[in-house]
């Protein structure tokens, strides 16, 4: 979800943001479910730690994440509820959650989080990010493109693991199970350890749009975790202080892209 003041007046704030070197600025919110490993290769690494948070990933600025409404994993034909396994944690200086999951057999795990909508005063609306990350185990990869039936989700068209930096990533945005055309998809890098600085504020968050079939494409420029957030509006409204407010619903997908290893 793009920051309210930057979305409303990007050009008017460009100069002051550059003068500040982006310090304290916030361009986009992302729900985050980040596993300790993007692939599980053997029994020794079968246990995956997952960090659930809500943040501005490129700038490393955290926000509070209330305990989610739902958290689980689709592992083959089984959908496993992991909500009770969540433990409170701190990510980027703010309240977050962690959990762990042990793969028992070959297969793909599609982890998903449904957060509690929170009210954003600056935008005068509620916001929720339905977030997914997909982890393969023990050499199996079938099922990475299976929809979960969430109210809004990104279904990858490019296998969302085993990708090099520079690959073209494609996904399809589904809303109520149907392709969503002309939807804005925000893209951000999880700038862990703040290893990168952006040349200007426009490069904090990349933006693409879906075609008539709900499909988008993005060429990932460098290695790391990348988040894709398709922004839609949920039907109906929620009350805040007795007044009906709209709900912005983000469908978020995270994927890791790697650099090749050189032989010595």
MOCOR-V369969 format. One record per residue. N is the residue number from 1. OMEGA is omega in degrees with one decimal (999 if undefined). NEAR is the number of other ideal C-beta (glycine too) atoms within 8 Angstrom. Layout:
n->{N;N}
omega->{OMEGA;OMEGA}
near->{NEAR;NEAR}
This chain:
n->{1;2;3;4;5;6;7;8;9;10;11;12;13;14;15;16;17;18;19;20;21;22;23;24;25;26;27;28;29;30;31;32;33;34;35;36;37;38;39;40;41;42;43;44;45;46;47;48;49;50;51;52;53;54;55;56;57;58;59;60;61;62;63;64;65;66;67;68;69;70;71;72;73;74;75;76;77;78;79;80;81;82;83;84;85;86;87;88;89;90;91;92;93;94;95;96;97;98;99;100;101;102;103;104;105;106;107;108;109;110;111;112;113;114;115;116;117;118;119;120;121;122;123;124;125;126;127;128;129;130;131;132;133;134;135;136;137;138;139;140;141;142;143;144;145;146;147;148;149;150;151;152;153;154;155;156;157;158;159;160;161;162;163;164;165;166;167;168;169;170;171;172;173;174;175;176;177;178;179;180;181;182;183;184;185;186;187;188;189;190;191;192;193;194;195;196;197;198;199;200;201;202;203;204;205;206;207;208;209;210;211;212;213;214;215;216;217;218;219;220;221;222;223;224;225;226;227;228;229;230;231;232;233;234;235;236;237;238;239;240;241;242;243;244;245;246;247;248;249;250;251;252;253;254;255;256;257;258;259;260;261;262;263;264}
omega->{-176.4;179.8;-173.3;-176.3;179.2;178.3;-175.7;-174.2;-176.4;-175.4;-177.2;-178.4;-176.7;-177.1;178.8;178.2;178.4;179.3;179.0;-177.4;-179.6;179.9;178.1;179.6;-179.4;-171.7;-177.4;173.4;176.2;163.4;-175.5;167.5;-173.4;178.6;178.4;175.8;-179.4;175.6;175.9;-171.1;-177.7;-176.2;-179.8;-179.1;-173.6;-179.8;-178.7;173.2;-178.6;177.8;179.9;-177.4;177.1;-168.2;166.6;-166.6;-178.3;-176.5;176.7;-179.5;-177.9;173.4;-179.9;174.5;174.5;179.7;-176.1;174.1;-179.6;174.0;-178.2;-179.3;169.8;-176.6;-172.7;179.2;-174.7;171.4;-171.6;178.6;-179.4;-174.3;-177.1;-178.2;-177.0;175.1;-179.7;-175.7;178.1;177.3;-178.8;174.4;-177.6;-178.3;-178.5;-175.4;174.3;176.7;174.4;179.8;178.5;175.8;-178.4;-175.2;175.6;178.9;179.0;175.7;175.5;-179.7;-177.5;177.1;171.9;-175.8;170.2;177.0;176.7;-177.8;178.0;-176.6;-176.7;179.9;176.3;178.1;174.5;-178.4;171.7;179.2;176.1;-164.0;179.7;166.3;-170.9;-175.4;176.5;-178.1;170.4;173.4;179.5;177.5;179.9;174.8;-178.9;-178.0;-178.9;175.2;178.5;-177.6;176.2;178.6;173.0;179.0;172.1;174.4;-177.5;171.6;167.2;176.8;-170.6;174.4;-177.8;-179.7;174.1;168.6;-175.3;177.5;172.7;178.9;179.9;177.5;177.0;179.3;176.5;173.2;-174.0;176.6;-177.4;178.6;-177.4;-177.7;171.8;178.3;177.9;178.5;177.1;-175.6;178.9;174.8;172.9;-171.7;-179.7;-178.4;177.7;-176.8;-175.5;171.9;-178.2;179.1;177.4;-172.7;-179.9;-175.5;174.5;-179.2;173.7;-177.5;171.6;178.7;179.0;177.8;-179.0;178.2;179.4;-174.9;174.4;179.2;176.7;177.1;-175.0;-170.9;-179.4;-169.6;176.0;176.2;178.8;179.3;178.3;-176.1;177.8;-172.0;178.8;176.9;-180.0;175.6;178.8;-176.6;174.0;-178.1;172.4;-177.3;175.7;-178.3;178.0;178.9;177.7;179.6;172.6;-177.7;177.4;171.7;-170.9;175.2;176.9;177.9;-179.4;178.6;-170.2;172.0;176.2;175.7;178.9;175.0;179.2;999}
near->{13;10;12;9;8;14;7;5;7;9;5;5;11;11;6;7;11;10;6;9;5;11;5;5;12;10;13;14;13;16;15;16;14;10;11;5;8;7;9;12;6;7;4;4;8;11;8;14;9;14;12;15;15;14;14;15;13;14;11;11;8;13;10;7;14;8;6;14;5;9;14;11;11;13;11;8;2;6;7;9;8;12;9;5;8;13;7;6;9;6;11;9;5;13;8;15;14;11;12;9;13;7;13;4;7;6;13;14;14;14;16;15;13;10;15;8;9;9;10;11;5;6;9;6;10;13;14;14;15;17;15;16;13;14;14;14;14;10;7;9;10;6;10;13;7;8;8;9;4;11;8;15;13;14;10;14;8;10;9;10;13;6;14;8;12;7;10;8;16;11;14;13;18;15;11;6;6;7;11;13;9;6;14;8;17;14;12;16;11;13;12;8;4;6;5;8;3;9;4;7;14;6;7;12;10;8;8;10;9;16;8;6;8;14;12;16;8;12;8;12;5;8;6;11;11;14;14;16;16;16;12;13;7;11;3;5;7;10;8;8;4;4;6;5;12;8;14;14;13;17;16;16;15;15;15;10;14;8;6;5;4;4;3;2}
